[in-house]
Amino acid sequence: MKSVRAATWWITSVMGDHDYERFVEHRNRVHPGHPVPSEREYWKARHAEADANPGARCC
């Protein structure tokens, strides 16, 4: 069962499922008192940035 949890954690990490949580933690730690965008706003900005600056990616 432990290996299933580890695999699930790894897959969700690779897919970016934990990115917003890490962003909120970073934002609160580095910029306390500043408003934190909603999860929807975060993903919208992240995808807009990726479209504007594609860089090296597989797809």
Helices and strands as residue ranges (DSSP letters): H 2-14, H 19-30, H 39-52
